[in-house]
Amino acid sequence: MLTFGDFNGFNPQTALELSAKISNSLRLGGLFFLEALTVDGVMNIGEREPSWTVLPRGMFSDEAYLLLDKYHYDENQKRATADYYVIQKSAVIEHFHQQYSGYSDNEYQQLLLAAGFESVEFYPGFDAGGHDFADDLQIIVARK
């Protein structure tokens, strides 16, 4: 099982290699549950407005910090990028970069079939409407 859109953080070649390793590790009839972003979900990330937030501590630091974030969507590559700039109370500045690859349902299906799965089915996400981008997630079940 791979959840919360983490699959979209891999470029297409790495996604194919990872899927093939998962397929090879399963017995005949085994299932791979994938909660992945829709292609529109990736676009929605890339089209977010830049923002800044002051946090007492959190994912990027155990001390207080200012988080600046900006986003970009490349329509030709169906890829969103997110850049996070963290300015800590101690004056340390860090930059984190994240990319999301977008796939149509047909592209997901072709990728998973090429990785060795026999069938691929699509369902709504686990928690549709439950958090800020839940509606951008879907469940994909690939059967070995």
C-alpha positions in Angstrom: 0.0 0.0 0.0 1.3 3.5 -0.9 -0.9 6.3 0.3 -1.5 10.1 0.4 -0.2 10.8 -3.1 3.4 9.8 -2.3 3.6 7.9 -5.6 3.3 11.2 -7.4 6.6 12.3 -5.9 8.5 9.8 -8.2 9.4 10.6 -11.7 7.8 8.3 -14.3 10.9 6.0 -14.7 11.3 5.6 -10.9 7.5 5.0 -10.5 7.7 2.2 -13.1 10.8 0.6 -11.4 9.1 0.8 -8.0 5.9 -0.6 -9.3 7.8 -3.5 -11.0 9.5 -4.3 -7.7 6.2 -4.3 -5.9 4.7 -6.5 -8.6 7.6 -8.9 -8.4 7.3 -9.2 -4.6 3.6 -10.2 -4.8 2.1 -13.7 -5.2 -0.2 -14.4 -8.0 -3.5 -12.6 -7.1 -1.7 -10.2 -4.8 -2.9 -6.6 -4.6 -1.2 -3.2 -4.7 -3.3 -0.4 -3.2 -2.3 3.0 -4.4 -3.8 6.3 -3.2 -2.6 8.6 -5.9 -3.2 12.1 -7.0 -5.4 12.6 -10.1 -3.8 14.6 -12.9 -6.1 17.6 -11.9 -4.9 17.1 -8.3 -1.3 17.6 -9.4 -2.3 20.7 -11.3 -4.1 22.0 -8.3 -1.0 21.8 -6.2 1.0 23.6 -8.9 -1.5 26.4 -9.1 -1.7 27.2 -5.4 -1.0 30.7 -4.4 2.3 31.5 -2.6 1.9 31.9 1.2 3.8 32.4 4.4 3.1 31.1 7.9 4.8 31.6 11.3 4.9 28.3 13.3 6.2 27.7 16.8 7.7 24.4 15.6 6.6 21.7 13.1 7.6 19.5 10.3 10.6 21.6 9.2 12.1 22.5 12.6 11.8 21.9 16.3 12.2 25.7 16.9 10.0 28.6 15.8 10.2 29.4 12.0 8.8 31.3 9.2 7.6 29.1 6.3 7.5 30.7 2.8 6.1 28.5 0.1 5.5 28.9 -3.7 4.2 26.6 -6.4 4.5 26.1 -10.1 2.7 23.9 -12.7 4.3 22.8 -15.9 1.4 21.8 -18.2 3.6 20.1 -20.9 5.2 17.7 -18.3 2.1 17.5 -16.1 4.4 18.3 -13.2 3.9 20.5 -10.1 6.7 21.8 -8.0 6.6 23.1 -4.5 9.4 25.2 -2.9 9.5 25.7 0.8 11.8 28.2 2.4 12.3 27.9 6.1 13.7 30.7 8.2 14.3 29.5 11.7 14.4 31.7 14.8 18.1 31.0 15.0 18.5 32.7 11.5 19.2 29.4 9.8 17.6 29.4 6.3 16.8 26.1 4.5 15.2 25.4 1.1 13.1 22.2 0.4 12.0 21.3 -3.1 9.2 18.8 -4.0 7.9 17.6 -7.3 4.7 15.8 -8.2 4.2 13.9 -11.5 0.7 13.8 -12.9 -0.8 10.8 -14.6 -4.1 10.3 -16.4 -6.1 7.1 -15.5 -4.9 5.6 -18.8 -1.2 6.5 -17.9 -1.6 4.9 -14.5 -3.1 1.8 -16.1 -0.3 1.5 -18.7 2.4 2.1 -16.1 1.1 -0.6 -13.8 0.4 -3.1 -16.6 4.0 -2.5 -17.9 5.2 -3.2 -14.3 3.7 -6.7 -14.4 0.2 -6.3 -13.0 -2.7 -8.1 -14.7 -5.5 -5.7 -14.0 -6.0 -2.1 -12.7 -9.2 -0.6 -11.1 -10.0 2.9 -10.0 -12.0 4.1 -7.0 -12.7 7.4 -5.1 -10.1 8.3 -2.4 -10.3 6.9 1.1 -11.3 10.2 2.7 -13.0 12.3 0.0 -13.7 15.7 1.3 -11.9 15.0 4.6 -8.9 17.3 4.2 -7.7 20.1 2.0 -6.9 18.0 -1.1 -8.8 14.7 -0.4 -10.9 15.2 -3.5 -7.7 15.2 -5.6 -6.9 11.6 -4.5 -8.1 8.3 -5.9 -7.6 4.7 -5.0 -6.0 2.5 -7.6 -6.0 -1.3 -7.1 -3.5 -3.3 -9.2 -3.8 -7.1 -9.1 -0.9 -9.3 -9.9 
